Amino acid sequence: MDPKLAFFFYLAAVVCFGIAAFSPVGIGRTGRGVGTRLGLVPLGLGLWLFPTMWTTGTGAF
């Protein structure tokens, strides 16, 4: 994967983590919009791991 593209994946993940850190918290509360912690943490983790998965996949096959 191109390092510039990987940088944008990592940057998007950090933005997701930052928004999730400052979003309102409530047990069982979904909130309004996409700024909920329950949705942004898995998205951030996926964005963070995607460049590594891509590099491993291209090296394996």
C-alpha positions as CSV (number, residue, x, y, z in Angstrom):
1,M,0.0,0.0,0.0
2,D,1.2,3.5,-0.8
3,P,2.5,5.2,2.3
4,K,0.4,8.3,1.5
5,L,-2.8,6.3,1.4
6,A,-1.8,4.5,4.6
7,F,-1.3,7.9,6.2
8,F,-4.8,8.9,5.4
9,F,-6.2,5.7,6.8
10,Y,-4.3,6.3,10.1
11,L,-5.4,9.9,10.1
12,A,-9.1,8.9,9.7
13,A,-8.7,6.4,12.5
14,V,-7.2,9.0,14.9
15,V,-10.1,11.4,14.0
16,C,-12.6,8.7,14.8
17,F,-10.9,8.0,18.1
18,G,-10.8,11.7,18.9
19,I,-14.5,12.2,18.2
20,A,-15.4,9.1,20.2
21,A,-13.4,10.3,23.1
22,F,-15.4,13.5,23.3
23,S,-18.8,12.2,22.4
24,P,-21.6,12.0,25.0
25,V,-21.7,8.7,26.8
26,G,-24.8,6.8,28.0
27,I,-25.5,3.2,28.6
28,G,-27.9,2.0,26.0
29,R,-28.0,5.4,24.4
30,T,-27.5,5.5,20.7
31,G,-27.4,9.3,20.4
32,R,-28.0,11.3,17.3
33,G,-25.9,11.1,14.1
34,V,-22.7,9.3,13.7
35,G,-20.9,10.7,16.7
36,T,-21.6,7.9,19.1
37,R,-18.8,6.1,20.8
38,L,-20.2,2.7,20.1
39,G,-20.0,3.2,16.3
40,L,-16.8,5.2,16.1
41,V,-14.4,3.0,18.1
42,P,-14.9,-0.1,15.8
43,L,-14.7,2.1,12.7
44,G,-11.4,3.6,14.1
45,L,-10.0,0.2,14.8
46,G,-10.9,-1.0,11.3
47,L,-9.3,2.0,9.7
48,W,-6.2,1.6,11.9
49,L,-5.7,-2.1,11.0
50,F,-6.6,-2.0,7.3
51,P,-3.1,-0.9,6.0
52,T,-1.5,-3.6,8.0
53,M,-4.0,-6.2,6.7
54,W,-3.5,-5.0,3.1
55,T,0.3,-5.2,3.4
56,T,0.1,-8.7,4.9
57,G,-2.3,-9.8,2.2
58,T,-0.2,-8.6,-0.7
59,G,2.9,-10.2,0.9
60,A,1.1,-13.5,1.4
61,F,-0.4,-13.8,-2.0
